[in-house]
Amino acid sequence: MNFSQALSVWVLPVLFAITLHEAAHGYAALRFGDDTALRAGRISLNPLRHIDPFGTVLLPGLLLFLSNGAIMFGFAKPVPVDFGRLYNPKRDMVWVALAGPGANVFMALVAGLALHVSGLLEGDASAWLAQNLRNAGFINALLAVFNMLPIPPLDGGRVAVGLLPRGPAIALSRLEPVGIFIVLIGLFLLPQVGVDPLGAIILPGAESLIRFVALVTGHSFGDIV
């Protein structure tokens, strides 16, 4: 698959996966008392409100180009959340954090269900739609698992901070300023020297989630990968 073909079947899945993930955080925050995202116009299904020029456009496109369509990674603008305004900050931050990965699981399920109707189209249109839906299932499963790694500022890190006792929670929360660098080192640098701790977790976890989606939506694993 060349770059233009890869772009045509990855743009929409990636765009919706990473932007609606952020919108879900904003909606959950509003539900639990913080209207910061609402006032910022970020509780919206319009992906344009969540696009980060680098993380949503330049980085994914560059990775697709350099890998000839084999690698995809990106992010949207983080939704602003004032955890201090939540009704119960320690408890409610867990639900706000879970909303993003939860939205990804939901979108993977929708993609699996929609795959049943892609055959109603003919020829190239059917193949194009089916590949978009398979990619949507994959990227949403990958993002759901990736974001649940227990490293702040990823969602899993915030879930852990909300669930742990006070002492360990404070210690883990102090990783937030450097957490993203830990993640990037684990994703891109350590594999270059033969160590891939995150890949050993993320890819098997995503595969398990895809198998769950296939089971729930009436597919075999091979139908949706």
Buried (B, 14 or more C-beta within 10 A) or exposed (E): BEBEEBBEBBBBBBBBBBBBBBBBBBBBBBBBEBEBBBEBEBBBEEBEBBBBEEBBBEBBBBBBEEEEBEEBBBBBBBBBBEBEBBEEBBEBBBBBBBBBBBBBBBBBBBBBBBBEEBEEEEEEEBEBBBBBBBBBBBBBBBBBBBBBBBBBBBBBBBBBBBBBEEEEBEEBBEBBEEBBEBBEEBBEEBEEEEEBEBEEBBBEBBBEBBBBBBEEBEBEEEBBB
